[in-house]
């Protein structure tokens, strides 16, 4: 199996594969100013740095909801970054948003694209 974590810079395809999101999500994040690539080559390819990977991975994608709420309530979290609103919660996003606001924690959504139930199922399977 290929080790994806050995490179200093990652193409958009490798970076998206590591994060479990589509390359288009990263392009959208770049357009919206949420997650810019480290640099873009002369031929227009986006590259992300190992440091960016560490920053994104530090967010702990599988952090359970109780632990997240606990950290927010202890003012240990300034910002929660999610690629899609539904990735944070499949239930009550507004509740988490409200709780986060009580503790001056922002929630940043990179891709505001609404997905159909079928699209969500396909992405969850991939």
BELVEN-V873604 format. One record per residue. N is the residue number from 1. RES is the residue in one letter. BURIAL is I if it has 16 or more other C-alpha atoms within 10 Angstrom, else O. Layout:
{{N | RES | BURIAL} {N | RES | BURIAL}}
This chain:
{{1 | X | O} {2 | X | O} {3 | X | O} {4 | X | O} {5 | X | O} {6 | X | O} {7 | X | O} {8 | X | O} {9 | X | I} {10 | X | I} {11 | X | I} {12 | X | I} {13 | X | I} {14 | X | I} {15 | X | I} {16 | X | I} {17 | X | O} {18 | X | O} {19 | X | I} {20 | X | O} {21 | X | I} {22 | X | I} {23 | X | I} {24 | X | O} {25 | X | I} {26 | X | I} {27 | X | I} {28 | X | I} {29 | X | I} {30 | X | O} {31 | X | O} {32 | X | O} {33 | X | O} {34 | X | I} {35 | X | I} {36 | X | I} {37 | X | I} {38 | X | O} {39 | X | O} {40 | X | O} {41 | X | O} {42 | X | O} {43 | X | O} {44 | X | O} {45 | X | O} {46 | X | I} {47 | X | I} {48 | X | I} {49 | X | I} {50 | X | I} {51 | X | O} {52 | X | I} {53 | X | I} {54 | X | O} {55 | X | O} {56 | X | O} {57 | X | O} {58 | X | O} {59 | X | O} {60 | X | O} {61 | X | O} {62 | X | O} {63 | X | O} {64 | X | O} {65 | X | O} {66 | X | O} {67 | X | O} {68 | X | I} {69 | X | O} {70 | X | O} {71 | X | O} {72 | X | I} {73 | X | I} {74 | X | O} {75 | X | O} {76 | X | O} {77 | X | I} {78 | X | O} {79 | X | O} {80 | X | I} {81 | X | I} {82 | X | I} {83 | X | I} {84 | X | I} {85 | X | I} {86 | X | I} {87 | X | O} {88 | X | I} {89 | X | O} {90 | X | O} {91 | X | O} {92 | X | O} {93 | X | O} {94 | X | O} {95 | X | O} {96 | X | I} {97 | X | O} {98 | X | O} {99 | X | O} {100 | X | I} {101 | X | O} {102 | X | O} {103 | X | I} {104 | X | O} {105 | X | I} {106 | X | I} {107 | X | I} {108 | X | O} {109 | X | I} {110 | X | I} {111 | X | I} {112 | X | O} {113 | X | O} {114 | X | O} {115 | X | O} {116 | X | O} {117 | X | O} {118 | X | O} {119 | X | O} {120 | X | O} {121 | X | O} {122 | X | O} {123 | X | O} {124 | X | O} {125 | X | O} {126 | X | O}}
